[in-house]
Amino acid sequence: MSDEQKKVPTEAELAEMSRDEKVRLGTELDDVELVEYQDRWPVEGTRAEKRAERSIAMWFVIAGLSTVAFIAVFLFWPYRYVDPLSDPQGNLIYSLYTPLVGFFFGLSILAVGIAVVLYTKKFIPHEVAVQQRHDGHGSSEVDRQTTTALLADAGDRSGIARRSLIKRTAGFGVGAFGLGAGLLAIGGFVRDPWADEGADSLQHTDWMKRYQGEKIYMRRSTGHPHEVSLVRPEDIDAGGFETVYPFRESDREDDHELAMALKSGDSAVMLIRLRPGSTPQKRKGQEDFNYGDYYAYSKICTHVGCPTSLFEQQTGRLLCPCHQSQFDVVNTYAKPVFGPATRSLPQLPITVDEEGYFVAKHDFIEPVGPAYWERNA
Ligand code: FES
Protein backbone atom coordinates (compact mmCIF):
# COMPACT_ATOMS: atom_id res chain seq x y z
CA MET A 1 0.00 0.00 0.00
CA SER A 2 1.49 3.35 -0.98
CA ASP A 3 1.50 6.36 1.39
CA GLU A 4 -1.27 7.98 -0.63
CA GLN A 5 -3.58 4.98 -0.22
CA LYS A 6 -3.21 4.74 3.55
CA LYS A 7 -5.93 6.38 5.53
CA VAL A 8 -4.40 8.70 8.06
CA PRO A 9 -6.82 9.39 10.93
CA THR A 10 -7.75 12.90 11.91
CA GLU A 11 -6.86 14.25 15.36
CA ALA A 12 -10.41 13.65 16.52
CA GLU A 13 -10.25 10.03 15.35
CA LEU A 14 -6.88 9.60 17.05
CA ALA A 15 -8.32 10.83 20.31
CA GLU A 16 -10.99 8.11 20.10
CA MET A 17 -8.54 5.28 19.49
CA SER A 18 -7.30 2.88 22.15
CA ARG A 19 -3.60 2.29 22.68
CA ASP A 20 -3.74 -1.10 20.98
CA GLU A 21 -5.36 0.47 17.94
CA LYS A 22 -2.65 3.12 17.84
CA VAL A 23 0.06 0.45 18.05
CA ARG A 24 -1.52 -1.38 15.08
CA LEU A 25 -1.97 1.85 13.18
CA GLY A 26 1.66 2.84 13.75
CA THR A 27 2.98 -0.43 12.34
CA GLU A 28 0.64 -0.21 9.34
CA LEU A 29 1.60 3.36 8.50
CA ASP A 30 5.30 2.50 8.79
CA ASP A 31 4.92 -0.59 6.61
CA VAL A 32 6.03 -2.69 9.53
CA GLU A 33 4.95 -6.28 9.71
CA LEU A 34 5.21 -7.74 13.22
CA VAL A 35 6.29 -11.32 12.67
CA GLU A 36 6.58 -11.96 16.37
CA TYR A 37 5.58 -9.87 19.39
CA GLN A 38 5.56 -11.96 22.54
CA ASP A 39 5.66 -11.26 26.22
CA ARG A 40 8.88 -12.55 27.76
CA TRP A 41 7.02 -14.09 30.67
CA PRO A 42 3.59 -15.36 29.53
CA VAL A 43 3.23 -17.12 32.90
CA GLU A 44 3.67 -14.65 35.73
CA GLY A 45 5.62 -15.22 38.92
CA THR A 46 7.88 -18.09 37.88
CA ARG A 47 11.15 -18.57 39.71
CA ALA A 48 13.10 -17.70 36.58
CA GLU A 49 11.22 -14.41 36.30
CA LYS A 50 11.94 -13.59 39.95
CA ARG A 51 15.58 -14.42 39.40
CA ALA A 52 15.70 -12.05 36.43
CA GLU A 53 14.12 -9.32 38.55
CA ARG A 54 16.64 -9.84 41.32
CA SER A 55 19.62 -9.64 38.96
CA ILE A 56 18.39 -6.30 37.62
CA ALA A 57 17.66 -5.02 41.12
CA MET A 58 21.18 -6.03 42.16
CA TRP A 59 22.72 -3.83 39.44
CA PHE A 60 20.58 -0.87 40.47
CA VAL A 61 21.70 -1.37 44.08
CA ILE A 62 25.34 -1.52 42.94
CA ALA A 63 24.78 1.72 41.02
CA GLY A 64 23.27 3.40 44.07
CA LEU A 65 25.95 2.21 46.48
CA SER A 66 28.81 3.13 44.19
CA THR A 67 27.35 6.61 43.72
CA VAL A 68 27.06 6.99 47.49
CA ALA A 69 30.71 5.91 47.74
CA PHE A 70 31.62 8.40 44.99
CA ILE A 71 29.90 11.24 46.85
CA ALA A 72 31.60 10.27 50.12
CA VAL A 73 35.05 10.17 48.48
CA PHE A 74 34.42 13.43 46.64
CA LEU A 75 33.37 15.23 49.79
CA PHE A 76 35.58 13.74 52.49
CA TRP A 77 38.68 12.02 51.07
CA PRO A 78 41.89 14.09 51.52
CA TYR A 79 42.74 15.49 48.11
CA ARG A 80 45.59 17.91 48.83
CA TYR A 81 49.15 16.87 47.98
CA VAL A 82 51.09 15.24 50.82
CA ASP A 83 54.88 15.05 50.69
CA PRO A 84 55.84 11.34 50.37
CA LEU A 85 59.12 11.76 52.28
CA SER A 86 57.65 13.30 55.39
CA ASP A 87 54.36 11.34 55.38
CA PRO A 88 54.37 8.24 53.12
CA GLN A 89 51.01 6.99 54.37
CA GLY A 90 49.39 10.38 53.91
CA ASN A 91 50.79 10.50 50.40
CA LEU A 92 49.33 7.06 49.62
CA ILE A 93 45.90 8.14 50.84
CA TYR A 94 46.09 11.38 48.84
CA SER A 95 47.19 9.54 45.70
CA LEU A 96 44.11 7.29 45.88
CA TYR A 97 41.70 10.23 45.63
CA THR A 98 41.47 10.51 41.83
CA PRO A 99 41.41 6.74 41.15
CA LEU A 100 38.64 6.25 43.71
CA VAL A 101 36.52 9.11 42.35
CA GLY A 102 36.87 7.68 38.83
CA PHE A 103 36.29 4.09 39.90
CA PHE A 104 33.09 4.68 41.86
CA PHE A 105 31.54 7.08 39.35
CA GLY A 106 32.49 4.81 36.44
CA LEU A 107 31.04 1.81 38.25
CA SER A 108 27.75 3.61 38.88
CA ILE A 109 27.41 4.50 35.16
CA LEU A 110 28.26 0.94 34.19
CA ALA A 111 25.81 -0.56 36.68
CA VAL A 112 22.91 1.66 35.56
CA GLY A 113 23.71 0.74 31.94
CA ILE A 114 23.82 -2.99 32.69
CA ALA A 115 20.53 -2.81 34.62
CA VAL A 116 18.77 -1.02 31.76
CA VAL A 117 20.11 -3.42 29.13
CA LEU A 118 19.15 -6.40 31.26
CA TYR A 119 15.65 -5.03 31.77
CA THR A 120 15.22 -4.58 28.03
CA LYS A 121 16.44 -8.07 27.30
CA LYS A 122 14.52 -9.81 30.06
CA PHE A 123 11.18 -7.98 30.15
CA ILE A 124 10.45 -5.86 27.10
CA PRO A 125 8.36 -8.02 24.70
CA HIS A 126 10.36 -9.99 22.20
CA GLU A 127 9.75 -8.54 18.77
CA VAL A 128 10.65 -9.59 15.26
CA ALA A 129 9.53 -6.97 12.74
CA VAL A 130 10.01 -6.44 9.03
CA GLN A 131 9.83 -2.93 7.62
CA GLN A 132 9.80 -1.88 4.00
CA ARG A 133 12.27 0.84 3.08
CA HIS A 134 10.59 4.16 2.38
CA ASP A 135 11.45 7.85 2.21
CA GLY A 136 12.01 9.49 5.56
CA HIS A 137 9.80 12.39 6.59
CA GLY A 138 9.27 14.52 9.66
CA SER A 139 7.15 13.28 12.53
CA SER A 140 3.47 14.06 12.29
CA GLU A 141 1.03 14.02 15.18
CA VAL A 142 -0.01 10.53 14.11
CA ASP A 143 3.61 9.34 14.16
CA ARG A 144 4.13 10.81 17.60
CA GLN A 145 1.03 9.28 19.10
CA THR A 146 1.51 5.85 17.55
CA THR A 147 5.16 5.75 18.62
CA THR A 148 4.24 6.79 22.16
CA ALA A 149 1.57 4.10 22.21
CA LEU A 150 4.07 1.48 21.04
CA LEU A 151 6.61 2.41 23.72
CA ALA A 152 3.95 2.54 26.44
CA ASP A 153 2.65 -0.83 25.31
CA ALA A 154 6.12 -2.39 25.45
CA GLY A 155 6.64 -0.87 28.91
CA ASP A 156 3.29 -2.19 30.18
CA ARG A 157 3.80 -5.63 28.75
CA SER A 158 7.21 -5.78 30.43
CA GLY A 159 5.20 -5.84 33.68
CA ILE A 160 6.90 -2.82 35.24
CA ALA A 161 3.75 -1.95 37.21
CA ARG A 162 3.99 -5.09 39.30
CA ARG A 163 7.77 -5.21 39.64
CA SER A 164 8.12 -3.27 42.86
CA LEU A 165 11.62 -4.63 43.61
CA ILE A 166 12.92 -3.22 40.34
CA LYS A 167 11.08 0.08 40.81
CA ARG A 168 12.47 0.60 44.30
CA THR A 169 16.04 -0.32 43.43
CA ALA A 170 15.87 1.70 40.18
CA GLY A 171 14.69 4.69 42.24
CA PHE A 172 17.68 4.26 44.54
CA GLY A 173 20.24 3.56 41.80
CA VAL A 174 19.14 6.18 39.29
CA GLY A 175 18.30 8.74 41.99
CA ALA A 176 21.72 8.41 43.61
CA PHE A 177 23.35 8.54 40.19
CA GLY A 178 21.50 11.80 39.44
CA LEU A 179 22.75 13.23 42.73
CA GLY A 180 26.32 12.22 41.89
CA ALA A 181 26.09 13.76 38.42
CA GLY A 182 24.70 16.95 39.96
CA LEU A 183 27.55 17.01 42.46
CA LEU A 184 30.04 16.89 39.60
CA ALA A 185 28.46 20.01 38.12
CA ILE A 186 28.68 22.01 41.35
CA GLY A 187 31.76 20.25 42.79
CA GLY A 188 33.93 23.36 42.67
CA PHE A 189 31.51 25.19 44.98
CA VAL A 190 31.17 22.27 47.36
CA ARG A 191 34.91 21.70 47.66
CA ASP A 192 36.74 24.80 46.59
CA PRO A 193 40.45 24.05 46.08
CA TRP A 194 41.27 27.76 46.24
CA ALA A 195 39.35 28.42 49.44
CA ASP A 196 42.48 28.90 51.59
CA GLU A 197 44.53 30.65 48.92
CA GLY A 198 42.63 33.86 48.53
CA ALA A 199 40.32 35.17 45.87
CA ASP A 200 43.16 36.40 43.64
CA SER A 201 45.15 33.15 43.62
CA LEU A 202 44.30 32.63 39.95
CA GLN A 203 45.76 36.02 39.09
CA HIS A 204 49.37 35.26 39.99
CA THR A 205 51.88 32.42 40.27
CA ASP A 206 54.58 31.51 42.78
CA TRP A 207 56.99 33.71 40.83
CA MET A 208 55.36 36.72 42.49
CA LYS A 209 57.48 38.40 45.14
CA ARG A 210 55.95 38.48 48.60
CA TYR A 211 57.86 41.62 49.56
CA GLN A 212 59.93 44.24 47.81
CA GLY A 213 63.44 42.97 47.09
CA GLU A 214 62.69 39.26 47.61
CA LYS A 215 64.67 37.05 45.24
CA ILE A 216 62.81 34.30 43.41
CA TYR A 217 65.46 31.88 42.15
CA MET A 218 65.14 29.27 39.45
CA ARG A 219 65.39 25.75 40.83
CA ARG A 220 65.57 22.44 38.97
CA SER A 221 63.84 19.27 40.12
CA THR A 222 66.44 16.65 41.05
CA GLY A 223 63.92 13.95 41.91
CA HIS A 224 64.37 14.70 45.60
CA PRO A 225 61.71 17.22 46.67
CA HIS A 226 63.75 18.62 49.55
CA GLU A 227 66.94 19.22 47.60
CA VAL A 228 67.62 22.75 46.39
CA SER A 229 69.59 22.99 43.15
CA LEU A 230 69.68 26.47 41.68
CA VAL A 231 70.33 27.20 38.03
CA ARG A 232 73.22 29.25 36.59
CA PRO A 233 73.70 30.26 32.96
CA GLU A 234 76.63 27.88 32.48
CA ASP A 235 74.45 24.90 33.43
CA ILE A 236 72.67 24.93 30.07
CA ASP A 237 74.36 24.28 26.73
CA ALA A 238 73.58 26.43 23.70
CA GLY A 239 70.40 25.03 22.13
CA GLY A 240 69.43 23.31 25.38
CA PHE A 241 66.70 23.89 27.93
CA GLU A 242 65.71 23.03 31.48
CA THR A 243 62.43 22.96 33.38
CA VAL A 244 62.66 25.20 36.44
CA TYR A 245 60.52 26.11 39.44
CA PRO A 246 60.49 29.08 41.81
CA PHE A 247 62.54 28.99 45.00
CA ARG A 248 62.65 31.53 47.80
CA GLU A 249 65.33 31.47 50.50
CA SER A 250 62.68 31.56 53.25
CA ASP A 251 61.55 28.07 52.18
CA ARG A 252 64.98 26.44 52.42
CA GLU A 253 64.34 24.74 55.78
CA ASP A 254 60.67 24.04 55.13
CA ASP A 255 60.34 20.54 53.62
CA HIS A 256 56.64 20.95 52.96
CA GLU A 257 57.05 24.20 51.04
CA LEU A 258 60.04 22.81 49.12
CA ALA A 259 57.97 19.84 47.99
CA MET A 260 54.90 21.94 47.22
CA ALA A 261 56.92 24.34 45.05
CA LEU A 262 57.58 21.49 42.61
CA LYS A 263 53.87 20.66 42.54
CA SER A 264 52.56 24.13 41.86
CA GLY A 265 50.53 23.67 38.69
CA ASP A 266 51.05 27.10 37.13
CA SER A 267 54.69 27.88 37.98
CA ALA A 268 56.66 25.42 35.85
CA VAL A 269 58.86 27.29 33.37
CA MET A 270 60.98 26.24 30.39
CA LEU A 271 64.37 28.00 30.53
CA ILE A 272 65.80 27.89 27.03
CA ARG A 273 69.25 28.86 25.83
CA LEU A 274 69.11 29.74 22.16
CA ARG A 275 72.09 29.26 19.91
CA PRO A 276 74.38 32.31 19.68
CA GLY A 277 73.23 34.69 16.95
CA SER A 278 69.53 33.91 17.36
CA THR A 279 67.48 37.07 17.24
CA PRO A 280 63.85 36.23 17.96
CA GLN A 281 61.26 38.92 17.51
CA LYS A 282 60.56 40.53 20.90
CA ARG A 283 57.09 41.19 22.15
CA LYS A 284 56.12 44.81 22.61
CA GLY A 285 56.75 45.86 26.20
CA GLN A 286 58.76 42.68 26.92
CA GLU A 287 61.99 43.62 25.14
CA ASP A 288 64.08 43.10 28.30
CA PHE A 289 62.45 39.89 29.55
CA ASN A 290 65.30 37.69 28.30
CA TYR A 291 68.85 37.45 29.65
CA GLY A 292 71.14 37.30 26.63
CA ASP A 293 70.35 34.08 24.81
CA TYR A 294 68.26 32.79 27.72
CA TYR A 295 64.48 32.96 27.46
CA ALA A 296 61.97 31.67 30.03
CA TYR A 297 58.47 30.70 28.96
CA SER A 298 55.60 29.21 30.90
CA LYS A 299 55.55 25.46 30.44
CA ILE A 300 51.75 25.39 30.56
CA CYS A 301 50.22 25.16 27.09
CA THR A 302 47.79 27.96 26.31
CA HIS A 303 45.42 25.49 24.66
CA VAL A 304 44.14 23.37 27.55
CA GLY A 305 47.09 23.38 29.90
CA CYS A 306 49.28 20.36 29.16
CA PRO A 307 53.04 20.73 29.75
CA THR A 308 54.86 21.84 26.61
CA SER A 309 57.75 19.60 27.42
CA LEU A 310 59.52 19.09 24.09
CA PHE A 311 61.99 21.53 22.58
CA GLU A 312 63.00 20.75 19.04
CA GLN A 313 66.41 22.29 18.42
CA GLN A 314 66.34 22.03 14.61
CA THR A 315 63.14 24.01 14.19
CA GLY A 316 63.40 26.02 17.41
CA ARG A 317 59.88 25.05 18.41
CA LEU A 318 58.37 24.05 21.71
CA LEU A 319 55.93 21.20 21.19
CA CYS A 320 52.91 20.32 23.28
CA PRO A 321 52.36 16.57 23.11
CA CYS A 322 48.65 16.72 23.89
CA HIS A 323 47.29 18.20 20.64
CA GLN A 324 50.51 19.04 18.83
CA SER A 325 50.54 22.80 19.27
CA GLN A 326 53.93 24.27 18.35
CA PHE A 327 55.40 27.53 19.63
CA ASP A 328 58.23 29.22 17.75
CA VAL A 329 60.90 30.47 20.18
CA VAL A 330 63.72 31.03 17.69
CA ASN A 331 61.97 33.50 15.40
CA THR A 332 59.23 34.84 17.67
CA TYR A 333 58.23 35.23 21.33
CA ALA A 334 56.80 31.68 21.54
CA LYS A 335 53.93 32.44 19.20
CA PRO A 336 51.80 29.44 18.26
CA VAL A 337 52.60 28.43 14.68
CA PHE A 338 50.82 25.10 14.51
CA GLY A 339 47.97 23.32 16.32
CA PRO A 340 44.97 24.51 18.30
CA ALA A 341 46.69 26.94 20.73
CA THR A 342 46.01 30.59 19.88
CA ARG A 343 47.96 32.53 22.54
CA SER A 344 51.73 32.83 22.85
CA LEU A 345 53.31 31.22 25.87
CA PRO A 346 53.67 33.88 28.59
CA GLN A 347 57.27 34.96 29.07
CA LEU A 348 58.86 35.24 32.50
CA PRO A 349 61.23 38.21 32.89
CA ILE A 350 64.60 36.93 34.10
CA THR A 351 68.08 38.12 35.00
CA VAL A 352 71.14 36.85 36.88
CA ASP A 353 71.96 38.05 40.40
CA GLU A 354 75.36 39.13 41.75
CA GLU A 355 76.16 35.52 42.72
CA GLY A 356 75.49 34.24 39.22
CA TYR A 357 72.10 32.57 39.77
CA PHE A 358 69.06 33.05 37.59
CA VAL A 359 66.24 34.99 39.26
CA ALA A 360 62.85 36.21 38.08
CA LYS A 361 62.52 39.97 37.86
CA HIS A 362 58.84 39.68 38.70
CA ASP A 363 55.80 37.46 38.04
CA PHE A 364 54.31 36.86 34.59
CA ILE A 365 52.40 39.88 33.39
CA GLU A 366 49.58 37.83 31.85
CA PRO A 367 47.66 34.71 32.89
CA VAL A 368 49.43 31.42 32.25
CA GLY A 369 47.73 28.41 30.74
CA PRO A 370 44.37 28.29 29.00
CA ALA A 371 41.68 30.92 29.30
CA TYR A 372 39.42 30.93 32.33
CA TRP A 373 36.29 32.92 32.95
CA GLU A 374 37.88 35.68 35.04
CA ARG A 375 40.57 36.44 32.51
CA ASN A 376 40.72 39.93 31.15
CA ALA A 377 43.98 39.64 29.21
S1 FES B 1 47.03 21.32 25.53
FE1 FES B 1 48.67 21.79 24.27
S2 FES B 1 47.93 21.54 22.31
FE2 FES B 1 46.25 21.08 23.55
Boltz pocket constraint, residues with backbone or C-beta under 6 A from the ligand:
constraints:
  - pocket:
      binder: B
      contacts: [[A, 301], [A, 302], [A, 303], [A, 304], [A, 305], [A, 306], [A, 320], [A, 321], [A, 322], [A, 323], [A, 324], [A, 325], [A, 339], [A, 340], [A, 341]]
      max_distance: 6.0
